[in-house]
């Protein structure tokens, strides 16, 4: 792991980390860990997260990659036809990722909060429900949008899937898509919730978790496109540029008028001198 982990975090490749996985792993856990993507662009953690889930559960229809159905970070937005509505330039918000996921799964975004639907207790229930589904043809997954600071000590918004829940220690296995820096770790549930109960300054809301269900052959209902935060940023920038331009134009007109008036008065004073008349004030 790059840097020091915060207290209470347990790495998967330790004796304790392995012990927790042995008693809590489900088929979903193995599927997520075995198909965990590594994000190829720093702002593409959301795309890597969805690809991990989609490939783990063989979500169809999938794009072809070397004649095989396989989700990649480059093809995800194209295959789901969402590239015109969201852009991963600065990373996707929780609602934007939910929108993309809804084109292949039944998905729900939950914003973290101290009470109500986004509370730590509700997160615990969602984890139990997700990882107790060990049979049947419905695959369930849970991914999170969080701030790294409570876990890795440095603030940075991020997306990653969760791979298991250990009830004995009330801890969650975070399968980080930044695999080259952050291998999987067990995080106390309260710490994980605190990492999600942080403000996303781009979205203007708290972060949270995404619940997904997939059943082969069952049609999904895509959500309406979310508002793109870049739209407001671009609109604000355009308004500032327009205001500066208009202010500059007005100043230019004023300067031109003053110069013309002074030139006219100078000309009139020159004529007045020749005629012996009283000079005009400047």
N, C-alpha and C positions, 0 to 999 in steps of 0.2 A: 504494500500500500504506500502511495506517495504521501508523505506527511504523517502526522500523528492522528490516531483515531481518538474521538472523544470518549470519556469514561462510559463503561457499560457496553461498548461495541465489541463483538467477538468475530474474528475472522473465520470463514468457513473452513479453511485448511489448517485448523488447529484441532487438537483432540476434543475440546469442548464443542467446537463448531461442527465437527463430524458427528459427534454424539447426538446433537440436536437434530441434524438432518436425518439420521438413522431412525429416530423415533417419530418424526413428523412428515417425512417425504411422502408424497402422493404421486400418481402418474402425471398429474399436471406439473408438479415440481420438477420431475425428471425431464419432461418435455420442454419446459422453459429453459432449464439450465443447459440442455443439450443443443438447443437452437438459439442460444443467446447471441444477439448481434453485437458487433463493436461499431459504434458510431464512426462514420468516415469523415464527417465534418463536425466541428465543435457545436454548431447550432442544430444539428440533426438528431439530437438525443430522442426527440419524440418519434421521428421516423424509425429509428433503430428499435425503439420500444415496441411499436406496432408490428414491425416486421418479425420481431422475436415471437410475439404472441400469434400472429397469423401463420407463421411457419410451424410453430409448435402444435397448433391445432389443425393444420392442413386446410386453412380457410380457402374456400373457392368462391367464384372463379379467381384463379391466380394468374399473374403474368408468366410468360415463358422465359426461362433463363437457360440457355444452351439446351433447348428442347425439353426442359423439365419445369413443372409448375413450381415457382419459387419466388417469394417476395424479396425484393431488394429495396434499399433506401432510394435508389434512383428511379425505380419504377412504381413505387407506392402511390404517389399522388396522381400519376398518369393512369394507372390501372383503376383507381377508385374515382377518376374524373373529378378530383377536388383541387387540382393544381391552380385552377382559375380563381378559387375562393380563398385559399390560404397560401402563405409563402413561408418557408422555413428560414428565411434570411436571418432573422434575429431570434429564431426558436419559436415553437408553437405554444400557445397558451393551452390551459386545460380544456377550455371549450372548443378550441380549434382541433385539438387532437380527438376529442369526443366526436366532432363532426366527421372527421376522416374515418374513424373507427365505425361509425354508424352505417357506412356504405357496405360493410361486410358482416357486421355483428349487431346484436342488440346491446347498445351501450348506454351508460348513465354516468354523468359526471357529478361528483359530490365535493362541494367546497368545504374545507375544514373549518370548524368553529368550536367554541368551548362547550356549547350545548346544542341539543337538537340533532338533526340528521347528520351533521358534520362532526359530531363529537367523537372522542376516543372510544367510548363504549360502542358506538355504532360502527366504527372502523373494525373493532374486535369482532362484532357479529358478522360483518361482511367477510372478514378473513376466514372465520369458521365456516361460513356458508360456501365460500369459494373453494376451500381446500378439503371440505368434507364430501365434495362431489367426486367420488372415486369410481362411479359406474354410470352406465347409461350413455346416450349419444349426445348429451349436452356438455360442451366444454366451457368452463368458466375461468376467467382470468381477472387479475386486479393489477393495475399499474398506478404509479404515483407521480405527482408533480410536486417537487419539494425544493427547499433551500438546503444546500449542503452543510451550512454552518453548524447545526446541532450534531452532525455526524462526523464531518471531516474538519471542522474548525474554520472553514473559509466559506464565506457567503457566495453562492452561485445557484441560480435557478436550474433545475434539471428534471428529466423524466427517466424512469426506469421501471421494469416490471418487478413484482414480488414473486418469490418462488416457493415460499413455505411459511407456515405459522406454527410455532412451538408453544403449545398451551402451558407446558410445565414452567417455562421461563417467561411467558408472555412476551416473546420476541419474534421478530419477523425477518425472513431472509431476503435481503435486498440484492437483487441481481443487477448490478450496475452495468449499463451499456458502455461506460468508459472503461472497458476491461483492461486496457493497457496501463491504467493508473489505479483503478479501484476494483479489486476482486470482490466477489460476493462476501457480505458481512451480515451477521445477526444484529439487529437493532432493537432495543427495548421498544415496545409498542408506544409508550408515552412519548419517547424521544422522537419516534417516527412521526407521530401525530403533530408534535411541536414543529417539526421541520416542514410539515404541510400547512400548518396554521400560520403562515407567513404571507405577507402582501406581495402579490405580483404587480409591480408598478406599471407594467405594460397593459395588463388586463384590467387593473383597478379593482381586483378581487383577491381573496385568499386563494392559495393553491389547494390541492386536494387529491382525490383518487378517482380512478376511472374503472368502472365495473363493466366487464364484457361477457356476453354469452354467445356461443356459436353452436348451431345445430345444422348439420349438412342437409341441404335441400329446403331449408326453411327460409323464406324471403325476409329481408330486413327492410325497415322503413328509414331511409336516410333523413337526418335532421336538416333543418333549414341552415343555410350558411351563417356562421357567426359574423359579427362585425369585426372587420380587420383593423387592429390597432394602428397599422401603418396608414390607414385612410385618414385617421385623425391627425397623425403626425404630419402627413403630407399636406393636409388641408391647413394645418396651423402654419407650416413653413410657407405655403403659398400665400396665406394671409399676411404674414410678416413681410415677405418680399413685395407684395402689392402695396402695402402701407408705406414701405420705404421708398418705393418707386414714386408713389403719388406725392409723398412728402418732398422728395427731391425735385419732382416736376414743379410743385408749387413754389418751392424756394427759388428754382430757376426762373420762373415767371416773375417773381417779385424782384429778383436782382435785375432782370432785363428791364422791367418797368422803371426801377430807380435809375439805372444807367441812362435810359432814353430820356427821362425827365431832366437829369443833370445836363445831358448833352444839349437838350433843347434850350435850357436856361442859359447855358454858356453861349450858345449861338445868339440868343436874344440880347444878352449883356454886351456881346461884341458889337452888335448893331447899335445898341444904346450908346455905347462909347462914341461911336462915330457921329451920332446925332446930338450928343451932349445931353442925353436924358439920364434920369436917375437909374442906377443899376438895380436889377432884380435880386432879391436874396437868394442864396443857393440852398 
